[in-house]
């Protein structure tokens, strides 16, 4: 049984279901992102949201992908951690910025 405080597991499962069940993968990525955000885990949220964005865009879910890209930028803007800021900038490359 999954520990509800472990947000890495839904992120990993999102990768597993990416091609087999794209809707389930999107739900899992979003579950991980929301869990990390609620727990204050900016790095995990950034990874989950950037994966969600990269998953949604090729599926034609452009509006949702754009919203996730904006959140990635917000995470980078909100942190004082230079590594996390650089990761957010790297993952936002090619995305629409706010």
C-alpha positions, 0 to 999 in steps of 0.5 A, spaced: 500 500 500 502 506 498 504 511 503 500 518 502 506 522 504 511 519 498 509 523 492 515 520 488 511 514 487 506 517 483 511 521 479 515 514 478 508 511 476 507 516 471 513 514 467 510 507 467 503 509 464 506 514 460 505 510 453 500 505 456 495 509 459 496 517 458 490 519 462 492 515 468 499 518 467 497 525 467 493 524 473 499 521 477 503 526 475 498 531 477 497 527 484 505 528 485 505 535 483 500 537 488 502 533 493 509 536 493 506 543 493 502 541 499 508 539 502 513 544 500 517 540 496 519 545 490 524 540 487 519 534 487 513 539 484 518 542 479 520 535 476 512 532 476 510 539 473 515 539 468 514 531 466 506 533 466 507 539 461 512 534 457 506 529 457 500 533 455 503 537 450 504 532 445 497 529 446 494 536 444 492 538 451 496 545 450 492 549 455 494 544 460 501 544 458 501 551 458 499 552 465 504 547 468 509 551 464 507 557 468 507 553 474 514 551 473 517 558 472 513 560 478 517 555 482 523 558 479 522 565 481 520 563 488 526 560 490 532 562 493 536 556 491 540 557 485 540 550 483 533 549 483 532 556 480 537 553 474 533 547 473 526 551 473 529 555 467 532 549 464 525 545 464 522 552 462 526 553 456 521 552 450 515 553 454 511 560 454 513 564 460 509 569 464 
